[in-house]
Amino acid sequence: MTKSEMYLKEAKQWAANNYKPLDVVLERGQGAWVWDVDGKKYLDCLSAYSAVNQGHCNPTIAAAAKAQLDRLTLTARAFHNDQMGPFLHQICELAGFPKALPMNTGAEGVETAMKAVRKWGYKVKKIPEGKAEIIGFEGNFHGRTITVISWSSEAQYKDGFGPLTPGFKLVKFGDADALEKAITPNTAGVIIEPIQGEGGVIVPPAGYLKRVREICTKHNVLMVADEVQTGLARTGKMFACQWENVKPDAMILGKALAGGMYPVSMFLATEEVMGVFQPGDHGSTFGGNPLGAAIGRAALDVLVKENLADRAHELGEWFMGELRKIKSDSIKEVRGKGLLIGVEMHVEAGTARPYCEELARRGVLCKETHDQVVRFAPPLTVEKKDLEWALTAIREVLSMNFGKKPAMAGAR
């Protein structure tokens, strides 16, 4: 039995069956590369769902984490610490917001946004108590809490978890007219992913985000951008909304905010929106802790000083171009922005899962999403030569057909 087989057997015995990972057991990472417990080397083309934009074990971020570990790790919010203020200052200036509220996970950031939107709706817009609505989009993914899944369009995410939280509407992503028709006097906010990552790397039509901004302004509705996956340089801009020069009323960040070394998320908003919170309204024991803040400061420094947004744009344009050159009847479409790329496979070619499994066997790690899409999202520090190496395997694998083979003549 190999080391990998041993660990896989243990995980199967003791872990809840709530994920379906590839059968790879990793023990070490550096930059865009990771190694499994048997010593095999892989190019990581997932980046922990964009949490590792700065590369695995980034030395600048690791040094900040190690230094802070010897100083102070947690105070709760009962006291101040010397890292949170500078961290909030840094992210507010980078994102262009006057206020920030630190949390831990992306889902917590979304929950914070929903609470802020509803309270703004009641206290500022004067929506009748208990009537506030939030509009989301079909195909969205904002997390796994009961309230968040209440406005998912995926039946599995909701199955067995009711009663669900009311107060949400869903409209078609990319259809601005459908959004405007859904707005009522009780609509408090719209929460939108600039690009739907888990939904299959769905890029909306050009000008769509700008129309969403205009519609929200016209109807006095808050526009909240969930940039947990698209933010922090992933799409070739520091924030994906910047592709259309759109400024939302609030923004949710997470994942790469700590470079994959610690769970850190953030809700940023205007003074008017953030002003609805008073002491006791909302909080988190670990939100804004000095260890997470110190790591976050270093993570932001790396993104800015190494120009990772520009790097993602340049490499992403080239990489998508190479993927589009692949002559394969199995490929339906290649789409994305920066280094957030989805390759949709035709249904008759089989689901995306076997493609990811075969790529893993050849040393390229990626993961399927939305059944038919192979997602490529390597760390933004990845070298072009490494992607060129991966393309050899990618071309061969994406030219395969894992669909149902036709029965032989006369076979039973």
C-alpha positions in Angstrom: 0.0 0.0 0.0 1.4 3.4 -1.0 1.4 6.4 1.4 -1.4 7.9 -0.7 -3.5 4.8 -0.4 -3.0 4.7 3.3 -4.1 8.3 3.8 -7.1 7.9 1.4 -8.2 4.8 3.3 -8.0 6.8 6.6 -9.9 9.7 5.2 -12.6 7.5 3.8 -13.1 5.9 7.2 -13.2 9.0 9.3 -14.2 12.0 7.1 -17.8 13.0 6.5 -18.8 12.3 2.9 -19.5 15.9 2.0 -16.7 16.3 -0.7 -15.6 14.4 -3.7 -11.9 15.3 -4.0 -9.5 13.8 -6.5 -7.5 10.9 -5.1 -4.4 13.0 -4.5 -2.8 13.4 -1.1 -0.7 16.5 -0.9 2.0 17.3 1.7 4.1 20.2 0.4 3.7 23.2 -1.9 5.9 26.0 -3.3 4.8 28.6 -5.7 2.6 27.0 -8.3 3.8 23.4 -7.6 2.7 20.9 -5.0 4.0 17.4 -4.1 2.0 14.4 -2.8 3.0 12.0 0.0 4.6 9.6 -2.5 6.8 12.4 -4.0 5.0 13.0 -7.2 5.0 16.6 -8.4 2.0 18.5 -9.8 1.3 21.9 -11.2 -1.6 23.3 -9.2 -4.2 24.8 -11.6 -6.9 25.4 -8.9 -5.1 27.5 -6.3 -7.5 26.3 -3.6 -10.4 27.9 -5.5 -8.4 31.2 -5.9 -7.3 31.4 -2.2 -3.6 30.9 -3.2 -3.3 33.7 -5.8 0.2 34.6 -4.3 1.5 31.0 -4.6 1.8 28.2 -2.1 3.9 29.1 1.0 4.7 32.6 -0.3 7.8 33.5 1.6 6.7 37.1 2.3 3.4 36.0 3.7 5.0 33.1 5.6 7.5 35.4 7.2 4.7 37.7 8.4 2.8 34.8 9.8 5.8 33.4 11.7 6.7 36.8 13.2 3.2 37.4 14.4 2.9 33.8 15.9 5.6 34.8 18.3 4.0 38.1 19.3 0.2 37.8 19.6 -2.5 35.7 17.8 -5.8 36.6 19.3 -7.4 39.2 21.5 -11.1 38.9 20.4 -12.8 42.2 19.7 -12.9 43.0 23.4 -9.6 44.8 22.9 -7.8 46.5 20.1 -4.6 45.1 18.5 -1.8 46.7 16.5 -2.5 44.8 13.3 -6.2 45.2 12.6 -6.2 49.0 12.1 -3.3 49.1 9.6 -4.9 46.1 7.8 -8.3 47.7 7.4 -6.6 51.0 6.3 -4.7 49.1 3.7 -7.6 47.2 2.2 -10.0 50.2 2.3 -7.5 52.3 0.3 -6.9 49.5 -2.2 -10.6 48.9 -2.7 -11.7 52.5 -2.4 -14.1 52.2 0.5 -14.2 54.2 3.7 -15.1 51.3 6.1 -14.4 47.6 6.5 -15.7 44.9 8.8 -13.4 41.8 9.1 -14.6 38.3 9.3 -13.1 34.9 8.6 -14.7 32.9 5.8 -16.3 34.0 2.5 -19.7 32.7 3.7 -19.4 34.9 6.8 -18.6 37.9 4.6 -21.8 37.2 2.6 -23.9 36.8 5.8 -22.5 40.2 7.0 -23.5 41.7 3.6 -27.0 40.3 3.9 -27.4 41.7 7.4 -26.1 45.1 6.3 -28.4 45.2 3.3 -31.5 44.3 5.2 -30.8 46.7 8.0 -30.1 49.5 5.5 -33.3 48.7 3.8 -35.3 49.1 7.1 -33.4 52.0 8.7 -32.5 54.1 5.6 -34.8 53.1 2.8 -37.7 52.7 5.2 -38.9 49.3 3.9 -41.7 48.0 6.1 -40.3 45.7 8.8 -40.0 42.1 7.7 -40.6 42.9 4.0 -37.0 43.5 2.7 -36.0 41.6 -0.4 -32.6 40.7 -1.7 -32.1 39.8 -5.4 -29.6 37.2 -6.4 -28.9 35.3 -9.6 -29.5 31.8 -11.0 -26.3 29.8 -10.9 -24.9 31.8 -7.9 -22.6 30.4 -5.3 -22.1 32.5 -2.1 -21.4 29.8 0.5 -23.0 27.0 2.4 -24.9 28.5 5.4 -28.7 27.9 5.6 -29.5 31.5 4.7 -27.1 31.5 1.8 -28.4 28.2 0.3 -31.9 29.6 0.6 -31.2 31.7 -2.6 -29.3 29.0 -4.5 -30.7 27.7 -7.7 -29.0 24.3 -7.1 -31.6 21.8 -5.7 -28.9 19.7 -4.0 -27.7 22.6 -1.9 -31.1 22.9 -0.4 -32.3 19.3 -0.2 -33.0 18.3 3.4 -32.0 21.6 4.9 -35.4 23.4 5.2 -37.2 25.4 6.3 -35.2 27.9 4.4 -34.8 31.7 4.9 -37.4 33.8 3.0 -36.8 37.2 1.5 -34.9 36.4 -1.7 -35.5 36.5 -5.4 -33.5 34.9 -8.3 -33.2 36.3 -11.8 -31.2 35.1 -14.8 -27.5 36.1 -14.7 -26.6 38.3 -17.5 -30.1 39.6 -18.2 -30.3 43.2 -17.0 -33.9 43.6 -18.1 -34.9 40.6 -15.9 -33.2 42.3 -13.0 -35.0 45.6 -13.4 -38.4 43.8 -13.7 -37.8 42.0 -10.4 -37.2 45.1 -8.4 -40.0 46.3 -6.1 -40.3 49.1 -3.5 -39.2 46.4 -1.0 -36.0 45.5 -2.8 -33.1 46.5 -0.5 -30.1 45.1 -2.4 -28.6 43.0 -5.3 -25.8 40.6 -4.5 -23.8 39.6 -7.6 -20.7 37.8 -8.6 -19.0 39.7 -11.4 -18.1 36.3 -12.9 -19.9 33.1 -11.6 -17.0 30.8 -10.6 -18.7 27.8 -9.2 -21.5 28.3 -11.7 -19.1 27.2 -14.5 -16.9 30.3 -15.0 -19.8 32.3 -16.5 -18.8 35.6 -17.9 -21.7 38.1 -18.4 -22.1 40.1 -21.6 -20.0 43.2 -21.9 -21.7 46.2 -20.3 -23.8 44.0 -18.0 -22.2 45.1 -14.7 -22.5 48.7 -15.7 -26.2 48.2 -16.4 -26.7 46.6 -13.0 -25.0 49.6 -11.4 -27.3 52.0 -13.3 -30.4 50.0 -12.4 -29.5 49.8 -8.7 -28.9 53.6 -8.6 -32.1 54.3 -10.4 -34.2 52.3 -7.9 -32.3 53.2 -4.7 -31.1 49.6 -4.3 -27.7 48.6 -3.0 -25.3 46.8 -5.3 -23.1 44.4 -3.5 -20.3 42.6 -5.4 -19.2 39.2 -4.1 -15.6 39.2 -5.1 -14.5 36.4 -2.8 -13.3 34.4 -5.8 -12.9 37.1 -8.5 -11.3 39.7 -6.4 -7.6 40.4 -5.5 -6.1 40.2 -9.0 -7.5 36.9 -10.2 -9.3 38.2 -13.3 -6.6 40.6 -14.4 -7.8 43.6 -12.4 -7.5 44.0 -8.7 -11.3 43.6 -8.6 -13.4 42.2 -11.4 -15.9 45.1 -11.3 -13.0 47.3 -12.5 -13.3 45.8 -15.9 -16.4 48.0 -16.4 -15.3 50.8 -14.1 -18.2 49.9 -11.7 -18.1 50.9 -8.1 -20.6 48.8 -6.0 -22.0 50.1 -2.7 -20.3 47.2 -0.9 -17.9 44.4 -1.6 -17.2 41.0 -0.1 -13.6 39.7 -0.1 -12.0 36.5 1.1 -9.9 33.6 -0.1 -6.7 35.3 -1.4 -7.0 38.0 1.2 -4.7 35.9 3.3 -2.8 34.1 0.5 -4.2 30.7 1.6 -2.5 30.7 5.0 -5.4 31.7 7.2 -9.2 32.2 6.9 -9.7 36.0 6.5 -12.7 37.7 4.8 -13.9 41.3 4.6 -17.1 43.3 4.1 -16.4 46.8 2.7 -19.0 49.4 2.3 -19.9 53.1 2.1 -20.3 55.1 5.3 -24.1 55.0 4.9 -24.3 51.2 4.6 -21.7 50.4 7.3 -23.3 53.1 9.5 -26.3 50.8 10.2 -24.2 48.6 12.5 -24.0 49.5 16.2 -22.0 47.7 18.9 -23.7 44.4 19.6 -25.3 44.1 16.1 -22.7 41.8 14.6 -19.3 40.4 15.3 -16.8 37.5 15.4 -14.4 36.3 18.0 -11.7 35.7 15.4 -12.6 38.5 12.9 -9.8 41.1 12.8 -7.5 39.0 15.0 -3.8 40.1 14.9 -2.5 36.9 13.2 -5.0 37.1 10.4 -4.5 40.8 10.0 -0.7 40.5 9.9 -1.0 37.8 7.2 -3.6 39.9 5.3 -1.3 42.9 5.2 1.5 40.8 3.7 -0.8 39.1 1.3 -2.0 42.5 0.0 1.6 43.7 -0.3 2.5 40.8 -2.5 -0.5 41.4 -4.8 0.4 45.0 -5.3 4.2 44.9 -5.3 4.4 42.0 -7.7 1.8 43.4 -10.0 -0.1 40.1 -10.0 -3.2 41.7 -11.6 -1.2 42.6 -14.7 0.5 39.2 -14.6 -2.9 37.5 -14.5 -4.2 39.5 -17.4 -1.2 38.8 -19.6 -0.9 35.1 -18.8 -4.6 34.6 -18.9 -5.0 36.1 -22.4 -2.2 33.9 -23.7 -3.4 30.8 -21.9 -7.0 31.1 -23.1 -5.7 31.7 -26.6 -3.7 28.4 -26.4 -6.7 26.5 -25.1 -8.9 27.9 -27.9 -6.4 26.5 -30.4 -7.1 22.9 -29.3 -8.9 21.1 -32.1 -11.2 18.8 -30.2 -14.8 17.8 -30.8 -15.1 17.3 -27.0 -14.7 21.0 -26.2 -17.8 23.2 -26.4 -16.4 26.6 -25.2 -13.4 28.2 -23.5 -14.2 31.3 -21.4 -12.9 33.4 -18.6 -11.1 36.5 -17.5 -7.4 36.6 -16.4 -6.5 33.3 -14.8 -10.0 32.3 -14.0 -10.8 30.0 -17.0 -13.4 27.4 -17.7 -13.4 24.8 -20.5 -16.9 23.5 -21.0 -17.0 20.0 -22.4 -19.9 18.7 -24.6 -22.3 16.5 -22.8 -21.8 13.6 -25.2 -18.0 13.8 -24.4 -18.8 12.9 -20.8 -18.7 15.0 -17.6 -15.6 17.0 -16.7 -14.6 14.7 -13.9 -12.7 12.1 -16.0 -10.8 14.9 -17.7 -9.6 16.2 -14.3 -8.7 12.7 -13.1 -6.6 12.1 -16.2 -4.9 15.4 -16.0 -4.0 14.6 -12.3 -2.4 11.4 -13.5 -0.3 13.5 -15.8 0.7 15.9 -13.1 -1.8 18.8 -13.7 -4.3 19.5 -10.9 -7.6 21.1 -11.7 -11.2 20.4 -10.7 -14.5 20.1 -12.4 -17.3 22.5 -11.7 -21.0 22.5 -12.8 -20.6 18.9 -14.2 -19.3 19.9 -17.7 -16.6 22.5 -16.9 -12.9 22.0 -16.3 -11.7 25.0 -14.4 -8.1 26.3 -14.7 -7.1 28.9 -12.1 -3.4 28.5 -11.3 -1.6 30.8 -8.8 -0.9 34.2 -10.3 2.8 33.6 -9.7 2.9 30.7 -12.1 5.6 30.9 -14.8 4.7 30.8 -18.5 7.1 27.9 -19.1 5.2 25.9 -16.5 1.9 26.5 -18.2 3.5 25.6 -21.5 4.6 22.3 -19.9 1.0 21.7 -18.7 -0.5 22.5 -22.1 1.1 19.3 -23.5 -1.0 17.2 -21.2 -4.0 19.5 -21.5 -4.1 19.3 -25.3 -4.0 15.5 -25.2 -6.5 15.0 -22.4 -9.1 17.5 -23.7 -9.0 15.8 -27.1 -10.2 12.6 -25.5 -13.9 11.5 -25.2 -15.1 10.0 -22.0 -18.7 9.8 -23.1 -20.7 6.7 -23.5 -19.2 4.5 -26.2 -21.6 3.3 -28.9 -22.5 -0.4 -28.5 -20.8 -2.8 -31.0 -23.1 -4.2 -33.7 -24.8 -7.4 -32.5 -23.7 -6.8 -28.9 -26.2 -7.6 -26.2 
